[in-house]
Amino acid sequence: MRHGIQIVMSNFKFWKSEFKEYALFANPLSSSEIAKQINHLINNRDKSLLLGRNGVKAIESKFNWSIEAQKLLVTYKNLLK
């Protein structure tokens, strides 16, 4: 995601809710479903570029160490209470 590369992720419920703006999803046990999603990225350039841009924005604003470190510190502080 950091470099705008589009991704196909396993269709786990949490991942689908957390990464829906950045990825396509497929059953990890179905090679045909994975291939279908990869082909969708190849054949739908606008969608592919949008997912890539959204991924870069997410890394910059949501999924980065600066933000995660703050969450971790809050968790540690709460555990110490």
WOMORA-V330938 format. One record per residue. RES is the residue in three letters. OMEGA is omega as a letter, one per 20 degrees, with the letter a starting at -180 (999 if undefined). Layout:
res/omega
RES/OMEGA
RES/OMEGA
This chain:
res/omega
MET/a
ARG/a
HIS/r
GLY/r
ILE/a
GLN/a
ILE/r
VAL/a
MET/r
SER/a
ASN/r
PHE/a
LYS/a
PHE/a
TRP/r
LYS/r
SER/a
GLU/a
PHE/a
LYS/a
GLU/a
TYR/a
ALA/r
LEU/a
PHE/r
ALA/r
ASN/a
PRO/r
LEU/a
SER/r
SER/r
SER/r
GLU/r
ILE/r
ALA/r
LYS/a
GLN/r
ILE/r
ASN/r
HIS/r
LEU/a
ILE/a
ASN/a
ASN/a
ARG/a
ASP/r
LYS/r
SER/r
LEU/r
LEU/r
LEU/r
GLY/r
ARG/r
ASN/r
GLY/r
VAL/r
LYS/a
ALA/r
ILE/a
GLU/a
SER/a
LYS/a
PHE/r
ASN/a
TRP/a
SER/a
ILE/a
GLU/r
ALA/r
GLN/r
LYS/a
LEU/r
LEU/r
VAL/r
THR/r
TYR/r
LYS/r
ASN/r
LEU/a
LEU/a
LYS/999
